[in-house]
Amino acid sequence: MDVDSLDFDFYHVGATYVSRKFLDVCDLFGSKYRAIPLEISLGDKIRKDDFFIFLPGESLPALDKYCSVYELAKDLETGEVVNSPLFPGEVSVSRIDSFVISAGVKSDVFRCQETLQLFCSDRFKAAATLLKGISFAPVDETYRYDPWAEFDDL
């Protein structure tokens, strides 16, 4: 493996790693973010200023609570709705069967408060089609959010 052979624009495993090209698409739309520069070294070769840890600058409540079908997270002992530990004034969502995006969301790249996943607009998606390593899952009638689903089989 040669450090010069690294060639990706988007890579997500734990953290989100992006290239300068990904940041250029963000900049095209004035998206808010923080990019932490990475210095990658292997042996005596060093590569820097090409890759970054990406932190979206906005976390938005994207779920239209009137049109979507979802379940609020509840305390197993009391049955009370669980407040979001990350977003004061919001509640935690345990499952979404029909996700309708709120009409008030105007950002092109943001972290969705309900799922903690990275969301983007259609115009961002169109501008990012040539980026390497990125894929898009539509938030449409087939989209489901159920982080506990894999535990149903236990």
Residue pairs with C-beta under 8 A, 6 or more apart in sequence:
1 42
2 42
2 45
3 40
3 41
3 42
3 45
3 46
3 47
4 45
4 47
6 40
6 47
6 50
6 51
7 132
8 17
8 19
8 132
8 133
9 18
9 19
9 21
9 22
9 128
9 131
9 132
9 133
9 134
10 16
10 17
10 18
10 19
10 22
10 131
10 132
10 133
10 134
11 17
11 18
11 133
12 118
15 53
15 54
16 53
16 54
16 55
16 118
17 38
17 51
17 52
17 53
17 54
18 35
18 51
18 52
18 53
18 54
19 50
19 51
19 52
19 131
19 132
20 49
20 50
20 51
20 52
21 131
22 54
22 128
22 131
22 134
23 33
23 35
23 52
23 54
25 124
25 127
25 128
25 131
26 33
26 108
26 109
26 124
28 127
29 108
29 109
29 121
29 123
29 124
29 127
30 108
31 56
31 57
31 107
31 108
31 109
31 124
32 56
32 57
32 58
32 107
33 54
33 55
33 56
33 57
33 109
34 54
34 55
34 57
35 52
35 53
35 54
35 55
36 52
36 53
36 55
37 48
37 49
37 51
37 52
38 48
38 50
38 51
38 52
38 53
39 46
39 47
39 48
40 46
40 47
40 48
40 50
40 51
41 47
56 109
56 110
56 111
56 118
58 107
58 109
58 110
58 111
59 86
59 87
59 110
59 111
59 112
59 113
60 105
60 107
60 110
60 111
60 112
60 113
61 87
61 90
61 102
61 113
61 114
62 101
62 102
62 105
62 110
62 112
62 113
62 114
62 119
63 70
63 93
63 96
63 99
63 100
63 101
63 102
63 112
63 114
64 100
64 101
64 102
64 103
65 102
67 98
67 100
68 96
68 98
68 99
68 100
69 96
69 97
69 98
70 93
70 95
70 96
70 97
70 98
70 99
70 114
71 93
71 94
71 95
71 96
72 81
72 82
72 91
72 92
72 93
72 94
73 81
73 82
73 91
73 92
73 93
73 94
74 80
74 81
74 82
74 94
75 81
75 82
81 91
81 92
82 91
82 92
83 90
83 91
83 92
84 90
84 91
84 92
84 113
85 92
86 113
86 116
87 113
90 113
93 114
93 115
93 145
94 147
94 148
95 145
95 146
95 147
95 148
96 114
96 115
96 143
96 144
96 145
96 146
97 144
98 141
99 139
99 143
99 144
99 145
101 139
107 121
108 120
108 121
108 123
108 124
109 118
109 119
109 120
109 121
109 124
110 118
110 119
110 120
111 117
111 118
111 119
112 118
112 119
114 145
115 145
117 145
119 139
120 128
120 136
125 136
128 134
137 143
